[in-house]
Amino acid sequence: MKKYKVGYTTGVFDMFHIGHLNILKQAKEQCEHLIVGVSTDEVVLDYKHHLPVIPFEQRKQIVEAIKYVDEIVPQKSMNKLEAWESLHFDAIFHGDDWKGSSMYNEIEQKLAEHGVDVVYLKHTDGISSSDLRKKINK
């Protein structure tokens, strides 16, 4: 397994669950310094068309408290190249449920031009914030 100097991952981290913890742990195992972009409420509303259950500041504090996380930044845009331009990470980590998607194929191509690897981590089956939201709304 390749070890990166600076890694980056992003997420909403709404209703923090074991899948979130697993991604952060797996990402940290592969880098010296892990930066986590926590999506702002505005970003979530823009691409998921609903607000998170937990407000941004609280989600940020929860993720900050996780021992695998070295640095938190607000994710104000879904543009990963823009994030790289300010953070200069060597690898971006994402759940493997997105591997092969048109969105991530494009991200892989753009970041590869800057020597950045896209590393897919095993998705935790059977849990997601969307699933939790559905259970709560029953």
C-alpha positions as CSV (number, residue, x, y, z in Angstrom):
1,M,0.0,0.0,0.0
2,K,1.4,3.4,-1.0
3,K,1.8,6.0,1.8
4,Y,0.9,9.6,0.8
5,K,2.2,12.7,2.6
6,V,-1.1,14.6,2.4
7,G,-4.5,13.0,1.8
8,Y,-7.9,14.6,1.3
9,T,-11.4,13.3,1.6
10,T,-14.8,15.0,1.7
11,G,-18.2,14.3,2.9
12,V,-21.4,15.6,4.4
13,F,-20.9,13.5,7.6
14,D,-24.6,14.0,8.4
15,M,-25.8,11.7,11.2
16,F,-22.3,10.4,11.7
17,H,-22.2,6.6,11.5
18,I,-19.7,3.7,11.2
19,G,-19.4,4.1,7.5
20,H,-18.0,7.6,8.0
21,L,-15.6,6.4,10.7
22,N,-14.4,3.5,8.4
23,I,-13.6,5.9,5.5
24,L,-11.7,8.3,7.8
25,K,-9.7,5.4,9.4
26,Q,-8.9,3.8,6.0
27,A,-7.8,7.2,4.6
28,K,-5.6,8.0,7.5
29,E,-3.9,4.6,7.3
30,Q,-2.7,5.7,3.8
31,C,-1.4,9.2,4.5
32,E,0.7,11.2,7.1
33,H,-1.7,14.2,7.2
34,L,-5.4,13.8,6.5
35,I,-7.4,16.9,5.5
36,V,-11.2,16.4,5.6
37,G,-13.5,18.7,3.7
38,V,-16.9,18.9,5.5
39,S,-19.6,20.0,3.1
40,T,-21.3,23.2,4.0
41,D,-25.1,23.3,4.3
42,E,-25.3,25.4,1.1
43,V,-23.3,22.8,-0.9
44,V,-25.5,20.0,0.4
45,L,-28.6,21.9,-0.4
46,D,-27.3,22.6,-3.9
47,Y,-26.5,19.0,-4.9
48,K,-28.7,16.9,-2.7
49,H,-31.7,19.3,-2.7
50,H,-32.2,19.1,1.1
51,L,-30.4,20.4,4.1
52,P,-28.5,18.0,6.4
53,V,-30.1,17.0,9.6
54,I,-27.1,18.2,11.6
55,P,-26.0,21.8,10.9
56,F,-22.5,22.4,9.4
57,E,-20.8,23.7,12.6
58,Q,-21.9,20.7,14.6
59,R,-20.9,18.2,11.8
60,K,-17.5,20.0,11.7
61,Q,-17.0,19.7,15.4
62,I,-17.9,16.0,15.3
63,V,-15.4,15.3,12.5
64,E,-12.7,17.4,14.2
65,A,-13.0,15.2,17.3
66,I,-12.1,12.0,15.3
67,K,-8.5,10.9,16.0
68,Y,-7.8,10.1,12.4
69,V,-8.4,13.7,11.2
70,D,-5.5,16.1,11.2
71,E,-7.3,19.1,9.6
72,I,-10.8,20.3,8.7
73,V,-11.8,22.6,5.9
74,P,-15.3,23.6,4.8
75,Q,-16.1,22.1,1.4
76,K,-17.7,25.1,-0.3
77,S,-17.7,23.6,-3.7
78,M,-17.8,20.1,-5.3
79,N,-14.8,21.0,-7.5
80,K,-12.0,18.8,-6.4
81,L,-9.4,20.5,-8.6
82,E,-10.2,23.8,-6.9
83,A,-9.6,22.1,-3.6
84,W,-6.3,20.7,-4.8
85,E,-5.2,24.2,-5.9
86,S,-5.5,25.5,-2.3
87,L,-4.6,22.3,-0.3
88,H,-2.0,20.5,-2.6
89,F,-2.9,17.0,-1.5
90,D,-1.1,13.9,-3.0
91,A,-4.2,11.7,-2.9
92,I,-7.9,12.1,-2.6
93,F,-9.9,9.3,-0.9
94,H,-13.4,8.3,-1.7
95,G,-15.8,5.4,-1.2
96,D,-15.6,2.8,-3.9
97,D,-19.3,3.1,-4.5
98,W,-18.4,6.0,-6.8
99,K,-15.7,4.2,-8.7
100,G,-16.4,4.2,-12.5
101,S,-19.0,7.0,-12.2
102,S,-18.8,9.7,-14.9
103,M,-18.2,12.3,-12.1
104,Y,-15.2,10.5,-10.7
105,N,-13.8,9.4,-14.0
106,E,-13.5,13.1,-14.8
107,I,-12.1,13.9,-11.4
108,E,-9.5,11.2,-11.8
109,Q,-8.4,12.5,-15.2
110,K,-8.2,16.2,-14.0
111,L,-6.2,15.3,-10.8
112,A,-3.9,12.9,-12.6
113,E,-2.6,15.8,-14.7
114,H,-1.3,17.2,-11.3
115,G,0.1,13.9,-10.1
116,V,-2.7,13.3,-7.7
117,D,-4.0,9.8,-7.1
118,V,-7.7,9.0,-6.6
119,V,-7.8,6.2,-4.1
120,Y,-11.1,4.3,-3.6
121,L,-11.8,2.9,-0.2
122,K,-14.2,0.0,0.7
123,H,-17.7,1.3,1.2
124,T,-19.4,0.0,4.4
125,D,-22.4,-1.9,3.2
126,G,-25.8,-1.6,4.9
127,I,-25.4,2.0,6.3
128,S,-25.7,5.4,4.8
129,S,-27.1,8.8,5.9
130,S,-29.7,8.4,3.2
131,D,-30.8,5.1,4.7
132,L,-30.9,6.6,8.2
133,R,-33.0,9.5,6.9
134,K,-35.5,7.0,5.4
135,K,-35.8,5.1,8.6
136,I,-36.3,8.2,10.6
137,N,-39.0,9.5,8.2
138,K,-41.1,6.2,8.4
